[in-house]
Amino acid sequence: MSGPKKIDLGLKTAYDELFMDDKGRAENRLPKIYNIPLTEIDDFPDHPFQVRMDEDMDQLVESVRTRGVITPITLRQKEDGRYEIVSGHRRKKACEVVGLETAPCEIKELTRDEAIILMVESNLQRSIILPSEKAKSYKMRLDAMNRQGERNDLTFSPLGKKLHSGELLAQEVPDSQTQIYRYIRLNELNEGLLNLADEGRIGIRPAVELSYLKKEEQDALLETISYEDATPSLAQSIKMRKFSSEGKLNEDVILSIMCEAKPNQREKFSFPADRLRRLLPSGITMKQTEEYVVKALEFYQHYLDRQRDSGRSR
């Protein structure tokens, strides 16, 4: 069974344009848009950005349902005739949710590294980007830029000063060069710790320090975090990295460090879930539980105060 046919991109040479009028030349320079079956479109290999079914996605789905795809998906044609998305994974997903069979697409002739750079650049415009997404995408883009070698337009500033890829990338994204390399370092974390960074339970700086721990040390730390229901501070993370570099970090040392009091640490209370669940209204979420318990205690305190006032008035 033969694969999809390659599309003639309709590119005209300078010689062809000699025989066109001004209108024809202008039209020839417009991007060509094709309706491509969704079944022939693949995700970008190792795409670092998640397609989340969140509020933004709901709005995009509704927009596609009512107005169609306004901005065409950018594709790159592969050697086997299929296509891979360079920009537009969320738009493709919205088309699938709505039930469309095709999507308007612009097809660009790009090398692998050019496609990586464009893919990262277009996705960094998202309103919410997780630390893990920045970690993977920054690494992919820097690797692509480094592979492009000594091209003057990539490695020299207008003043003629040779720039490193990290300096160039820092000029194009909101993060400094130092912060870019911090994010890239997060790729050394195990999946569990990286998820905690995405959830905001571990800050970027502590996460960077923890990325220097050996795999088995990271696994032991993740177990301790789960057991103690606490995450390490920057100072604790630095201490763990130091013990690891000296070959002295083990489960007992990790637990000892995690049990150290943190500056300004708030006192925490915990109760078995089954003791609280039977007293809570059905349907209440975990996030609402704390507020409910606090209000119940405040109500009980008011009751006790009224009882005391009533006793004094007798």
PLY file of the C-alpha trace (Angstrom):
ply
format ascii 1.0
element vertex 314
property float x
property float y
property float z
element edge 313
property int vertex1
property int vertex2
end_header
0.00 0.00 0.00
1.54 3.27 -1.09
1.80 6.20 1.31
0.42 9.71 0.87
1.56 11.52 -2.25
3.99 14.36 -1.90
2.36 17.71 -2.53
3.72 20.06 -5.14
4.37 23.13 -3.03
3.89 25.34 -6.05
7.22 27.13 -5.63
8.11 29.37 -8.55
11.64 30.34 -9.51
12.86 33.85 -10.18
12.79 32.95 -13.90
9.10 32.06 -13.66
8.33 35.39 -12.02
9.77 37.29 -14.98
6.63 36.36 -16.94
4.15 37.34 -14.18
2.44 40.67 -13.62
2.66 42.40 -10.22
-0.53 40.72 -8.98
0.79 37.29 -9.96
4.11 37.90 -8.20
2.32 39.03 -5.03
0.04 35.99 -5.07
2.99 33.68 -5.68
4.67 34.93 -2.50
1.62 34.14 -0.33
1.80 30.88 1.63
-0.09 28.04 -0.04
-2.74 26.49 2.20
-3.78 22.84 1.79
-6.50 20.81 3.49
-4.57 17.82 4.86
-6.29 14.73 6.36
-5.61 14.52 10.09
-4.78 10.83 9.66
-1.71 11.81 7.62
-0.35 14.23 10.25
2.09 13.05 12.94
3.22 14.85 16.09
6.68 16.38 16.09
9.21 13.76 17.31
9.85 14.11 21.06
7.54 17.13 21.17
8.27 18.74 24.57
5.00 20.66 24.99
1.91 19.00 26.42
-1.55 19.34 24.91
-3.62 19.94 28.04
-7.42 19.80 28.09
-7.69 22.99 30.15
-9.76 26.18 29.91
-7.62 27.58 27.09
-8.12 24.36 25.16
-11.88 24.50 25.72
-11.91 28.00 24.23
-9.86 26.84 21.23
-12.21 23.90 20.64
-15.22 26.23 20.71
-13.47 28.62 18.29
-12.72 25.80 15.85
-16.29 24.53 16.17
-17.81 27.93 15.34
-15.22 29.54 13.04
-12.91 26.77 11.91
-9.11 26.87 12.10
-8.17 30.53 11.68
-4.37 30.11 11.70
-3.25 27.18 9.51
-1.18 24.41 11.07
2.48 24.49 10.01
3.73 21.15 8.68
6.92 19.64 7.36
6.65 16.84 4.80
8.58 13.69 5.65
10.45 11.33 3.35
7.61 8.78 3.48
5.10 11.37 2.26
3.41 11.87 5.63
3.58 15.14 7.55
4.77 16.19 10.99
3.54 19.21 12.91
5.99 22.04 13.41
3.43 24.39 14.95
-0.19 23.56 15.76
-0.48 20.48 18.01
-3.29 22.14 19.98
-5.11 23.13 16.78
-4.91 19.56 15.49
-6.29 18.25 18.80
-9.14 20.77 18.65
-9.99 19.56 15.12
-10.09 15.97 16.40
-12.36 16.94 19.32
-14.74 18.77 16.98
-14.78 15.82 14.57
-13.10 17.38 11.54
-11.33 15.07 9.10
-8.98 17.66 7.56
-7.27 20.87 8.68
-5.91 23.86 6.74
-2.13 23.59 6.72
0.91 25.46 5.47
3.72 23.15 4.36
7.27 24.43 4.76
10.49 23.02 3.40
12.65 22.80 6.52
15.66 20.82 7.65
15.30 18.88 10.90
17.19 21.55 12.88
15.26 24.42 11.25
12.03 22.63 12.17
13.16 22.19 15.80
14.02 25.89 16.13
10.69 26.99 14.63
8.75 24.45 16.72
10.25 25.70 19.99
9.91 29.35 19.00
6.21 29.05 18.16
5.34 27.07 21.31
7.14 29.46 23.67
4.31 31.92 22.94
1.96 29.85 25.13
0.52 31.55 28.21
1.46 28.67 30.55
4.73 26.75 30.11
5.77 24.11 32.64
9.38 23.84 33.87
9.66 20.39 32.23
8.53 21.87 28.90
11.14 24.61 29.08
13.78 22.07 30.12
13.19 19.86 27.10
12.52 22.58 24.54
15.52 24.73 25.50
17.80 21.69 25.22
16.34 20.70 21.85
16.77 24.20 20.49
20.32 24.69 21.77
21.36 21.31 20.37
19.87 22.28 16.99
21.61 25.67 17.04
24.93 24.03 17.92
24.57 21.56 15.05
24.10 24.43 12.63
27.75 25.22 13.14
29.52 28.40 12.16
26.82 30.18 10.15
27.50 33.91 10.54
23.84 34.82 10.92
23.62 32.54 13.95
26.92 33.08 15.73
27.82 36.76 15.31
26.32 39.93 16.74
26.01 43.13 14.66
29.26 44.31 16.28
31.09 41.26 15.01
31.39 39.60 18.42
31.02 35.85 18.21
28.10 34.66 20.35
27.47 31.27 21.88
24.14 29.54 21.28
23.05 30.18 24.88
23.62 33.92 24.47
21.65 33.93 21.22
18.76 32.02 22.75
18.66 34.38 25.75
18.09 37.27 23.32
14.96 35.56 21.98
13.25 34.21 25.12
12.18 35.80 28.43
14.76 33.85 30.47
18.39 34.84 31.02
21.22 32.61 29.82
21.80 31.45 33.41
18.12 30.59 33.83
18.08 28.76 30.49
20.86 26.47 31.66
19.06 25.95 34.98
16.01 24.74 33.10
18.10 22.46 30.88
19.63 20.93 34.01
16.15 19.78 35.07
16.35 17.09 32.36
18.57 15.18 34.81
15.72 14.80 37.32
13.70 11.61 37.55
10.07 11.82 36.44
8.65 12.11 39.95
10.84 15.05 41.00
10.25 16.76 37.65
6.50 16.43 38.20
6.88 18.10 41.61
8.70 20.98 39.91
5.84 21.26 37.39
3.36 21.35 40.28
5.32 24.14 41.96
6.04 22.02 45.04
9.79 22.18 44.34
11.29 25.49 43.20
13.63 25.74 40.21
16.75 26.43 42.26
16.24 23.46 44.65
15.34 21.28 41.65
18.62 22.21 39.95
20.58 21.18 43.05
18.68 17.89 43.25
19.43 17.16 39.58
23.04 16.45 40.60
21.98 13.53 42.83
22.51 10.02 41.50
19.47 8.15 40.18
19.14 5.92 43.24
19.49 8.97 45.51
16.72 10.78 43.63
14.50 7.71 43.94
15.16 7.55 47.70
14.40 11.25 48.06
11.11 10.84 46.18
10.06 8.09 48.61
10.94 10.29 51.58
8.96 13.21 50.12
5.94 10.95 49.75
6.29 9.54 53.28
6.96 12.88 55.01
4.57 14.90 52.80
7.21 17.62 52.52
9.61 18.89 49.87
13.20 20.07 50.39
14.13 23.75 50.65
17.04 25.24 48.71
19.33 24.91 51.75
18.35 21.25 52.22
18.84 20.56 48.50
22.32 22.12 48.57
23.18 19.99 51.60
22.01 16.81 49.83
24.09 17.65 46.77
27.16 18.16 48.98
26.66 14.83 50.77
26.13 13.14 47.39
29.38 14.54 45.97
31.17 13.16 49.02
29.55 9.74 48.62
27.74 10.07 51.97
24.11 10.43 50.90
21.80 7.55 51.74
18.18 7.06 52.87
18.95 7.82 56.53
20.85 11.02 55.68
18.07 12.15 53.35
15.47 11.59 56.09
17.63 13.42 58.63
18.01 16.43 56.32
14.31 16.46 55.45
13.35 16.45 59.15
15.40 19.58 59.87
13.29 22.60 60.74
13.01 25.10 57.90
13.12 28.88 58.51
9.60 30.32 58.84
8.16 26.83 58.47
4.47 26.76 59.30
3.19 24.11 61.68
1.25 21.44 59.80
-1.53 19.14 60.96
-2.56 15.88 59.35
-5.44 13.47 59.96
-6.29 10.07 58.49
-8.62 10.67 55.55
-11.22 8.15 56.75
-11.70 10.08 60.02
-12.56 13.27 58.15
-14.35 11.86 55.12
-17.38 10.58 57.07
-17.87 14.06 58.55
-17.58 15.97 55.27
-20.40 16.65 52.79
-20.37 14.39 49.76
-18.74 15.90 46.69
-16.37 18.21 48.57
-12.94 18.36 46.93
-9.59 18.02 48.66
-8.91 21.71 47.98
-12.18 22.68 49.68
-11.58 20.40 52.69
-9.17 22.74 54.50
-11.56 25.69 54.21
-14.47 23.55 55.39
-12.58 22.28 58.45
-11.43 25.80 59.38
-14.98 27.17 59.16
-16.30 24.24 61.23
-13.70 24.94 63.95
-14.53 28.65 63.91
-18.24 27.80 64.29
-17.44 25.48 67.21
-15.30 28.17 68.84
-18.20 30.65 68.57
-20.46 28.01 70.19
-18.05 27.58 73.10
-17.81 31.36 73.54
-21.61 31.64 73.68
-21.76 28.80 76.22
-19.23 30.59 78.45
-21.07 33.94 78.16
-24.36 32.20 78.96
-22.85 30.60 82.09
-21.51 33.92 83.37
-24.86 35.65 82.99
-26.64 33.15 85.27
0 1
1 2
2 3
3 4
4 5
5 6
6 7
7 8
8 9
9 10
10 11
11 12
12 13
13 14
14 15
15 16
16 17
17 18
18 19
19 20
20 21
21 22
22 23
23 24
24 25
25 26
26 27
27 28
28 29
29 30
30 31
31 32
32 33
33 34
34 35
35 36
36 37
37 38
38 39
39 40
40 41
41 42
42 43
43 44
44 45
45 46
46 47
47 48
48 49
49 50
50 51
51 52
52 53
53 54
54 55
55 56
56 57
57 58
58 59
59 60
60 61
61 62
62 63
63 64
64 65
65 66
66 67
67 68
68 69
69 70
70 71
71 72
72 73
73 74
74 75
75 76
76 77
77 78
78 79
79 80
80 81
81 82
82 83
83 84
84 85
85 86
86 87
87 88
88 89
89 90
90 91
91 92
92 93
93 94
94 95
95 96
96 97
97 98
98 99
99 100
100 101
101 102
102 103
103 104
104 105
105 106
106 107
107 108
108 109
109 110
110 111
111 112
112 113
113 114
114 115
115 116
116 117
117 118
118 119
119 120
120 121
121 122
122 123
123 124
124 125
125 126
126 127
127 128
128 129
129 130
130 131
131 132
132 133
133 134
134 135
135 136
136 137
137 138
138 139
139 140
140 141
141 142
142 143
143 144
144 145
145 146
146 147
147 148
148 149
149 150
150 151
151 152
152 153
153 154
154 155
155 156
156 157
157 158
158 159
159 160
160 161
161 162
162 163
163 164
164 165
165 166
166 167
167 168
168 169
169 170
170 171
171 172
172 173
173 174
174 175
175 176
176 177
177 178
178 179
179 180
180 181
181 182
182 183
183 184
184 185
185 186
186 187
187 188
188 189
189 190
190 191
191 192
192 193
193 194
194 195
195 196
196 197
197 198
198 199
199 200
200 201
201 202
202 203
203 204
204 205
205 206
206 207
207 208
208 209
209 210
210 211
211 212
212 213
213 214
214 215
215 216
216 217
217 218
218 219
219 220
220 221
221 222
222 223
223 224
224 225
225 226
226 227
227 228
228 229
229 230
230 231
231 232
232 233
233 234
234 235
235 236
236 237
237 238
238 239
239 240
240 241
241 242
242 243
243 244
244 245
245 246
246 247
247 248
248 249
249 250
250 251
251 252
252 253
253 254
254 255
255 256
256 257
257 258
258 259
259 260
260 261
261 262
262 263
263 264
264 265
265 266
266 267
267 268
268 269
269 270
270 271
271 272
272 273
273 274
274 275
275 276
276 277
277 278
278 279
279 280
280 281
281 282
282 283
283 284
284 285
285 286
286 287
287 288
288 289
289 290
290 291
291 292
292 293
293 294
294 295
295 296
296 297
297 298
298 299
299 300
300 301
301 302
302 303
303 304
304 305
305 306
306 307
307 308
308 309
309 310
310 311
311 312
312 313
